[in-house]
Amino acid sequence: MKIIIILLFVLANFSVNAQKLTTGFVYLSDVDKTIKSELRYLTNNNFIGKPIDGYNKNCVIVSLETANALKNIQQILLKKNLSLKIFDTYRPQQAVDHFVRWAKNLSDTLMKKQYYPNVPKSQLFNQGYIASKSGHTRGSTVDLTIVNIKTEEELDMGNPYDFFGKESHPFYNKITTIQKRNRFFLREIMLENGFTPYDNEWWHFTLKNEPFPKTYFNFPIE
């Protein structure tokens, strides 16, 4: 009986994600199961229009420090009937390499109308939308928004995640008062909990004291 009890305890606490992660990384669901996610790069719904290399399973992987910070934010939001929604966190280098190959292929503009209607694809590198290295690959950068728990709808931020253009700048003025308020609310709660925002994207934040500031990882998401 004692052996059975121990076995049940081990099974109950064993992650449903089987991969043995690199030391310092965790599955976000093991730290906080209430945080919502929609991994766009696992699907066709992204600026390339196909699943991205290295995204093999619907699971969110982050550094332990980032996971704990996100959990703290989630506890604040839950009291307001709100929740974080993750679009991307840890991103393997092979995914970044996929972005770079795609950006160099100027004839592939499948998703231009939806994601970069006003930016020539030839300018994606020069304008900083695509780069050979990404903070995401260090494990402590997150792309996210906030959703209403009751309606399951995202707060209106004025434009969609991963939209390439000045409209995505956090302080872009040509949006409604409510949209500005929502962007500020997200920015404020992230700042108050140890994250640094990015000037060009309202959804992008990096943990200030990230544990791997100079290391770019390449293990797959699975």
C-alpha positions in Angstrom: 0.0 0.0 0.0 2.8 2.4 0.9 4.5 1.8 -2.5 1.2 2.5 -4.3 0.7 5.8 -2.4 4.2 6.9 -3.3 3.7 6.0 -6.9 0.4 8.0 -7.0 2.2 11.0 -5.5 4.9 10.9 -8.1 2.5 10.6 -11.0 0.4 13.4 -9.6 3.4 15.7 -9.5 5.0 14.6 -12.8 4.7 17.1 -15.6 2.5 16.1 -18.5 5.3 17.5 -20.7 7.9 14.7 -21.1 10.9 16.6 -22.3 13.7 17.0 -19.8 14.3 20.8 -19.9 17.6 22.6 -19.8 18.5 23.6 -16.2 16.8 26.8 -15.3 13.8 26.4 -17.6 10.3 25.2 -16.7 6.9 24.6 -18.3 4.8 27.6 -17.3 1.8 25.3 -16.7 3.8 23.6 -13.9 4.1 27.0 -12.1 0.7 28.4 -12.9 -2.0 26.4 -14.8 -4.4 29.4 -15.0 -2.3 31.4 -17.5 -3.8 31.2 -20.9 -1.8 30.7 -24.1 -2.0 30.7 -27.9 1.3 29.7 -29.5 0.9 31.3 -32.9 4.2 29.9 -34.1 2.8 26.4 -33.7 0.1 27.2 -36.2 -0.4 28.8 -39.6 -1.7 32.0 -37.9 1.5 34.0 -37.9 3.3 36.4 -40.2 4.9 33.6 -42.2 1.7 31.6 -42.6 3.1 28.2 -41.5 4.3 26.5 -38.4 7.8 27.6 -37.3 10.8 25.4 -36.9 11.3 24.2 -33.3 7.7 24.6 -32.3 6.6 20.9 -31.9 4.1 21.0 -29.0 1.5 23.3 -27.5 3.4 24.2 -24.3 4.9 27.3 -22.9 8.6 27.2 -21.8 10.3 30.0 -19.9 13.1 30.6 -17.4 12.0 29.8 -13.8 12.4 33.4 -12.8 10.1 34.6 -15.6 7.5 31.9 -14.7 7.4 33.1 -11.1 7.1 36.8 -12.2 4.2 35.9 -14.5 2.5 33.9 -11.8 2.6 37.0 -9.5 1.0 39.1 -12.3 -1.6 36.5 -12.9 -2.7 36.5 -9.2 -3.3 40.3 -9.5 -5.3 39.9 -12.7 -7.4 37.1 -11.5 -8.9 39.3 -8.8 -10.1 41.6 -11.6 -11.6 38.6 -13.6 -8.7 39.0 -16.1 -5.9 36.7 -17.2 -2.6 36.8 -19.0 -2.5 35.2 -22.5 0.9 34.1 -23.8 1.6 34.3 -27.6 5.3 33.4 -27.3 8.0 33.1 -24.7 11.1 30.9 -25.1 11.9 30.7 -28.8 14.6 28.3 -30.1 17.4 29.7 -32.3 16.2 27.4 -35.1 12.9 29.4 -35.1 14.8 32.7 -35.4 16.8 31.2 -38.3 13.5 30.3 -39.9 12.4 33.9 -39.7 15.7 35.1 -41.3 15.4 32.6 -44.2 11.8 33.7 -44.8 12.7 37.4 -44.7 15.4 37.0 -47.3 12.8 35.3 -49.7 11.2 38.5 -50.9 8.7 36.6 -53.1 7.0 35.0 -50.2 4.4 37.6 -49.1 1.5 35.2 -48.2 0.6 37.1 -45.0 1.6 40.6 -45.9 -2.0 42.0 -46.0 -2.6 40.8 -42.4 0.7 41.3 -40.7 2.8 43.9 -42.6 0.6 45.8 -45.1 2.5 49.0 -45.0 6.1 47.8 -44.6 8.0 46.5 -47.6 9.3 43.0 -46.9 12.8 44.2 -48.1 12.8 46.6 -45.1 12.0 44.1 -42.3 15.7 43.8 -41.3 16.4 47.5 -41.5 13.4 48.5 -39.5 14.2 45.9 -36.8 11.3 43.5 -37.2 13.5 40.6 -38.1 17.0 39.9 -36.6 19.5 37.0 -36.5 19.3 37.0 -32.7 16.3 37.4 -30.4 15.9 38.0 -26.7 13.2 35.3 -26.7 15.9 32.7 -27.3 17.4 33.6 -23.8 14.2 32.4 -22.2 13.0 35.5 -20.3 11.2 37.5 -23.0 7.5 37.2 -23.4 4.9 38.3 -26.0 1.5 38.5 -24.3 -1.8 40.3 -23.8 -4.7 40.3 -21.3 -8.0 38.6 -21.7 -11.4 38.9 -20.0 -12.0 35.6 -18.2 -15.8 35.8 -18.5 -15.9 36.6 -22.3 -12.6 34.9 -23.2 -11.9 38.0 -25.4 -8.6 39.8 -25.5 -8.6 43.4 -24.3 -8.7 45.8 -27.3 -5.1 47.0 -27.8 -5.7 48.7 -31.1 -4.1 46.2 -33.4 -3.2 42.5 -33.4 -0.1 40.7 -32.0 2.9 40.6 -34.3 1.6 43.4 -36.6 4.7 45.0 -38.2 4.3 48.8 -38.2 4.3 52.0 -36.2 0.7 51.2 -35.1 2.2 48.6 -32.7 4.4 51.1 -30.8 3.2 51.3 -27.2 2.4 55.0 -27.4 1.0 55.2 -30.9 -1.6 58.0 -30.8 -4.1 57.1 -33.5 -6.1 54.7 -31.4 -9.0 55.1 -29.1 -8.9 56.1 -25.5 -9.9 52.6 -24.4 -7.2 51.1 -26.5 -4.6 53.4 -25.1 -5.8 52.6 -21.6 -5.5 48.9 -22.2 -2.0 49.2 -23.5 -1.0 51.3 -20.5 -2.6 48.9 -18.1 -0.6 46.0 -19.6 2.6 48.0 -19.6 2.2 49.2 -16.0 1.5 45.8 -14.5 4.5 44.3 -16.3 6.8 47.2 -15.2 5.6 46.8 -11.6 6.5 43.2 -11.7 10.1 43.3 -13.0 9.7 43.5 -16.8 11.2 46.0 -19.3 9.0 46.9 -22.3 10.1 47.2 -25.9 9.7 50.4 -27.8 8.3 49.0 -31.0 5.8 46.4 -29.7 3.1 46.8 -27.1 3.1 43.0 -26.3 6.8 42.5 -25.8 8.5 42.5 -22.4 11.8 41.1 -21.0 12.6 40.3 -17.4 14.9 42.9 -16.1 17.2 40.5 -14.2 17.1 37.7 -16.7 19.2 34.7 -15.7 20.7 34.0 -19.1 21.5 37.5 -20.6 24.1 36.3 -23.0 23.0 32.7 -23.8 20.9 31.8 -26.9 19.3 28.4 -26.6 18.2 26.0 -29.3 16.3 23.1 -27.7 12.9 22.6 -29.3 9.5 23.4 -27.7 8.1 20.0 -26.9 
